Amino acid sequence: MSKKEILVSVIIVSYNTCELTLETLRTFYKSNRFSSCEVLVVDNNSSDETEKEIKNQFEEVIFIQTGSNLGFGKANNLGVKYAKGDFLLFLNSDTIVNSSICEEFLNQYYLFQNESILGARVFDLDMNPNTSFCRTFPGAKQELNNLGALFHSQVGMYFNTTDKPLFLKGPVSGACFFMKKSLFETLGGFDPDFFLYYEETDLFLRAAKKGVSIIALDSPSLIHLEGGSETVKEVTLERSFVSKALYFEKNIGTYEAYLTKFLFKLNAYLRIVIFSLKKDKVKVDFWKLLVKLENRYL
């Protein structure tokens, strides 16, 4: 396939997720009807059989071995350097694709006049709505929305329940998003200071500040296998809070950071009380852990 024939480069970062990555590739190729695309897997020096199995099962995949664990953002930046497409589709290694996703994204992209970043509808394995976007970027407004979610249905706050695109003032899910390669390069790619988590949110915020539209589409859709909030391991949450602190340092003023922290704790303590009354120990322990990590890192 010549360079001119490639319109979309799909970039998947893997790290010791051999079976998950293989399933992502299987479902992508099974659903794909779009020939003008390439798939690049950037592996962060996995110790499992990722490299061997991908090379054996998917000869068409461009496999890039980093030689060390660069983290998510840096690995994606490396993948972009090898990408030949005019468009980039960033796809997590724990997703299940059930449609010709490159084709759907590309067709929808041309409907919008403004430079855009597009996100998909995301479901969990049971086909329940999963976090597909946030209405606002991290900060005081987002925490106010989280407080409001205690008192009314919140599905529409993070999932497109309509049959039309939603123009956002916040980020789409980093599990699957689509944008022009030239825009990614203009923005400087992912900030390498973020090792894992919040790198996409930081990228989207920089894009929004330049007038780029961030759009949650009603299709395509996919499944994201990431564990539900109460089942996420403490080490994973800890990494997230480290990156959250860095995001605040780079993007939020001191006053808003204090206000955001206050609102987060108010939300957390209210949930602890509510779940205690419901005798839901799992959720009580989860929110207590979040408060502990918030105090430690922010």
C-alpha positions as CSV (number, residue, x, y, z in Angstrom):
1,M,0.0,0.0,0.0
2,S,1.5,3.3,-1.0
3,K,1.6,6.3,1.3
4,K,-1.0,8.2,-0.7
5,E,-3.5,5.4,-0.2
6,I,-3.4,5.5,3.6
7,L,-5.9,8.0,5.0
8,V,-6.2,6.7,8.6
9,S,-3.5,5.4,11.0
10,V,-4.8,3.5,13.9
11,I,-2.4,3.7,16.9
12,I,-2.6,1.2,19.8
13,V,-0.2,1.3,22.8
14,S,0.3,-2.0,24.6
15,Y,2.0,-2.9,27.9
16,N,1.7,-6.5,29.1
17,T,-1.8,-6.8,27.7
18,C,-1.2,-9.5,25.1
19,E,-4.6,-11.2,25.1
20,L,-6.5,-7.9,25.3
21,T,-4.5,-6.4,22.5
22,L,-5.0,-9.4,20.3
23,E,-8.8,-9.2,20.9
24,T,-8.8,-5.6,20.0
25,L,-6.9,-6.4,16.8
26,R,-9.2,-9.3,16.0
27,T,-12.4,-7.3,16.4
28,F,-11.0,-4.3,14.5
29,Y,-10.0,-6.4,11.5
30,K,-13.3,-8.4,11.6
31,S,-15.3,-5.2,11.5
32,N,-13.1,-3.1,9.2
33,R,-14.3,-2.5,5.7
34,F,-12.0,0.4,5.1
35,S,-8.9,-0.4,3.1
36,S,-7.1,2.9,3.3
37,C,-5.9,2.5,6.8
38,E,-2.9,1.0,8.7
39,V,-2.6,-0.3,12.2
40,L,0.4,0.5,14.4
41,V,1.0,-1.2,17.8
42,V,3.5,0.5,20.0
43,D,4.7,-1.9,22.7
44,N,6.2,-0.5,25.9
45,N,8.7,-3.3,26.3
46,S,6.1,-5.9,27.5
47,S,7.4,-9.0,29.3
48,D,4.6,-11.2,28.0
49,E,4.1,-12.7,24.5
50,T,2.7,-9.5,22.9
51,E,5.4,-9.0,20.3
52,K,5.6,-12.7,19.3
53,E,1.8,-13.2,19.1
54,I,1.1,-10.0,17.1
55,K,3.8,-10.7,14.6
56,N,2.6,-14.3,14.2
57,Q,-1.1,-13.5,13.9
58,F,-1.2,-10.1,12.3
59,E,1.5,-9.7,9.7
60,E,-0.2,-6.5,8.4
61,V,0.3,-4.7,11.8
62,I,3.2,-2.3,12.0
63,F,4.8,-3.4,15.3
64,I,7.0,-0.8,17.1
65,Q,9.1,-1.9,20.1
66,T,10.1,0.9,22.4
67,G,12.7,-1.0,24.3
68,S,11.5,0.5,27.6
69,N,8.3,1.6,29.2
70,L,7.8,5.1,27.8
71,G,4.4,5.6,29.3
72,F,1.2,6.1,27.3
73,G,1.7,9.6,25.9
74,K,5.3,9.2,24.8
75,A,4.5,5.8,23.2
76,N,1.6,7.4,21.2
77,N,3.9,10.2,20.1
78,L,6.4,7.6,18.8
79,G,3.6,5.9,16.9
80,V,2.6,9.1,15.3
81,K,6.1,9.6,13.9
82,Y,5.7,6.3,12.0
83,A,2.1,7.0,11.0
84,K,1.5,7.6,7.2
85,G,-2.2,8.6,7.4
86,D,-3.6,12.1,7.3
87,F,-5.8,11.1,10.2
88,L,-5.1,9.4,13.5
89,L,-7.3,7.0,15.4
90,F,-6.1,6.5,18.9
91,L,-7.4,3.2,20.3
92,N,-6.9,1.6,23.7
93,S,-5.6,-2.0,23.8
94,D,-8.6,-3.1,25.9
95,T,-11.4,-2.2,23.5
96,I,-13.7,-4.3,21.4
97,V,-14.6,-2.8,18.0
98,N,-17.9,-3.8,16.5
99,S,-18.1,-1.6,13.4
100,S,-16.0,-0.2,10.5
101,I,-14.8,2.5,12.8
102,C,-12.2,4.2,10.6
103,E,-14.8,4.6,7.9
104,E,-17.4,6.0,10.3
105,F,-15.1,8.5,11.8
106,L,-13.8,9.7,8.5
107,N,-17.3,10.1,7.0
108,Q,-18.5,12.1,10.1
109,Y,-15.3,14.2,10.2
110,Y,-16.1,15.8,6.8
111,L,-19.6,16.9,8.1
112,F,-17.9,19.5,10.3
113,Q,-16.5,22.7,9.0
114,N,-14.3,23.4,11.9
115,E,-11.1,21.6,12.9
116,S,-12.4,18.8,15.2
117,I,-11.5,16.0,17.6
118,L,-14.1,13.2,17.5
119,G,-15.0,10.7,20.2
120,A,-17.1,7.5,20.0
121,R,-19.9,6.2,22.2
122,V,-18.3,3.9,24.8
123,F,-20.0,0.9,26.4
124,D,-18.9,-1.5,29.1
125,L,-18.8,-5.3,28.5
126,D,-22.5,-5.6,29.5
127,M,-23.4,-2.9,27.0
128,N,-24.2,-0.3,29.7
129,P,-23.2,3.3,29.0
130,N,-19.5,3.9,29.9
131,T,-17.8,7.2,30.3
132,S,-17.6,8.6,26.7
133,F,-16.9,12.3,27.6
134,C,-17.1,14.9,30.3
135,R,-19.2,18.1,29.9
136,T,-16.3,20.2,31.3
137,F,-12.6,19.9,31.9
138,P,-11.3,19.0,35.3
139,G,-11.8,21.8,37.8
140,A,-14.5,23.4,39.9
141,K,-17.2,23.2,37.3
142,Q,-16.7,19.5,36.9
143,E,-16.9,18.9,40.6
144,L,-20.1,20.9,40.7
145,N,-21.5,18.6,38.0
146,N,-20.4,15.6,40.1
147,L,-22.3,17.0,43.1
148,G,-25.4,17.6,41.0
149,A,-25.2,13.9,39.9
150,L,-26.1,12.9,43.4
151,F,-29.6,14.3,42.9
152,H,-30.5,13.5,39.3
153,S,-29.8,11.0,36.6
154,Q,-26.2,11.5,35.3
155,V,-26.1,9.3,32.2
156,G,-26.3,12.2,29.8
157,M,-23.4,13.9,31.6
158,Y,-21.0,11.3,30.3
159,F,-22.7,9.5,27.5
160,N,-24.4,10.6,24.2
161,T,-28.0,9.5,24.6
162,T,-29.1,11.4,21.5
163,D,-29.0,10.6,17.8
164,K,-26.8,13.6,17.0
165,P,-23.3,14.9,17.7
166,L,-22.7,16.8,20.9
167,F,-20.3,19.8,20.9
168,L,-18.5,19.7,24.2
169,K,-16.7,22.1,26.6
170,G,-14.8,19.1,28.0
171,P,-12.8,16.0,26.8
172,V,-14.0,12.9,25.0
173,S,-12.8,9.5,26.2
174,G,-9.2,8.7,25.5
175,A,-10.1,5.1,24.9
176,C,-11.0,6.0,21.3
177,F,-10.7,9.4,19.5
178,F,-10.0,10.6,16.0
179,M,-8.2,13.7,14.7
180,K,-6.1,15.1,11.9
181,K,-2.4,14.2,12.2
182,S,-1.5,17.8,11.3
183,L,-3.5,19.1,14.2
184,F,-1.8,16.6,16.6
185,E,1.6,17.8,15.4
186,T,0.6,21.5,15.7
187,L,-0.4,20.9,19.3
188,G,2.9,19.3,20.0
189,G,1.5,15.9,20.6
190,F,1.0,14.5,24.1
191,D,2.9,16.3,26.8
192,P,5.7,13.9,27.8
193,D,5.5,15.0,31.4
194,F,2.4,12.8,31.8
195,F,3.4,9.1,32.2
196,L,-0.1,7.7,32.4
197,Y,-3.6,9.3,32.7
198,Y,-4.7,12.9,32.0
199,E,-2.4,13.2,28.9
200,E,-5.4,13.1,26.6
201,T,-7.3,15.6,28.7
202,D,-4.4,17.9,28.6
203,L,-4.2,17.6,24.8
204,F,-7.9,18.3,24.4
205,L,-7.7,21.4,26.6
206,R,-4.8,22.8,24.5
207,A,-6.9,22.0,21.4
208,A,-10.0,23.7,22.8
209,K,-8.0,26.8,23.7
210,K,-7.1,27.1,20.0
211,G,-10.7,26.9,18.9
212,V,-10.8,23.2,18.0
213,S,-14.2,21.6,18.3
214,I,-14.4,18.5,20.6
215,I,-17.4,16.4,19.5
216,A,-19.0,13.3,21.1
217,L,-20.6,11.4,18.2
218,D,-23.6,9.1,18.4
219,S,-21.7,6.6,16.3
220,P,-19.4,4.8,16.0
221,S,-19.5,2.9,19.3
222,L,-17.3,0.3,20.9
223,I,-16.8,-1.6,24.2
224,H,-14.1,-0.5,26.7
225,L,-13.1,-3.3,29.1
226,E,-11.6,-1.0,31.7
227,G,-12.8,-2.0,35.2
228,G,-15.7,-0.3,36.8
229,S,-14.8,2.5,39.2
230,E,-15.2,0.5,42.3
231,T,-13.0,-2.4,41.0
232,V,-10.0,-0.3,39.9
233,K,-6.8,-1.2,41.8
234,E,-5.3,1.2,44.3
235,V,-2.1,1.4,42.3
236,T,-4.0,2.5,39.2
237,L,-5.9,5.1,41.1
238,E,-2.7,6.3,42.7
239,R,-1.1,6.8,39.2
240,S,-4.3,8.7,38.2
241,F,-4.0,11.1,41.1
242,V,-0.3,11.8,40.4
243,S,-1.3,12.8,36.9
244,K,-4.2,14.8,38.2
245,A,-1.9,16.8,40.4
246,L,0.3,17.5,37.4
247,Y,-2.7,18.5,35.3
248,F,-3.8,21.0,38.0
249,E,-0.3,22.4,38.2
250,K,-0.1,23.0,34.5
251,N,-3.7,24.1,33.8
252,I,-5.5,25.4,36.9
253,G,-4.8,28.4,39.1
254,T,-4.2,28.1,42.8
255,Y,-7.6,29.5,43.8
256,E,-9.6,27.1,41.5
257,A,-7.4,24.2,42.6
258,Y,-8.4,24.8,46.3
259,L,-12.0,25.2,45.4
260,T,-11.9,22.1,43.3
261,K,-10.4,20.1,46.1
262,F,-13.0,21.4,48.6
263,L,-15.9,20.4,46.2
264,F,-14.3,17.0,45.6
265,K,-14.2,16.3,49.3
266,L,-17.7,17.5,49.8
267,N,-18.9,15.2,47.0
268,A,-16.9,12.3,48.4
269,Y,-18.1,12.7,52.0
270,L,-21.7,12.9,50.9
271,R,-21.3,9.7,48.9
272,I,-19.7,8.0,51.9
273,V,-22.7,8.9,54.1
274,I,-25.2,7.8,51.4
275,F,-23.5,4.5,50.7
276,S,-23.0,3.9,54.5
277,L,-26.8,4.3,54.9
278,K,-27.3,1.8,52.1
279,K,-24.7,-0.5,53.7
280,D,-22.7,-0.6,50.5
281,K,-19.2,-1.3,52.0
282,V,-17.5,-1.6,48.6
283,K,-18.5,1.9,47.5
284,V,-17.8,3.4,51.0
285,D,-14.3,2.0,50.9
286,F,-13.7,3.2,47.4
287,W,-14.6,6.8,48.2
288,K,-12.6,6.7,51.4
289,L,-9.6,5.6,49.3
290,L,-10.2,8.5,46.8
291,V,-10.2,11.0,49.7
292,K,-6.9,9.5,51.0
293,L,-5.3,9.8,47.6
294,E,-6.6,13.3,47.2
295,N,-5.1,14.3,50.5
296,R,-1.8,12.7,49.6
297,Y,-1.3,14.1,46.1
298,L,-3.3,17.4,45.8
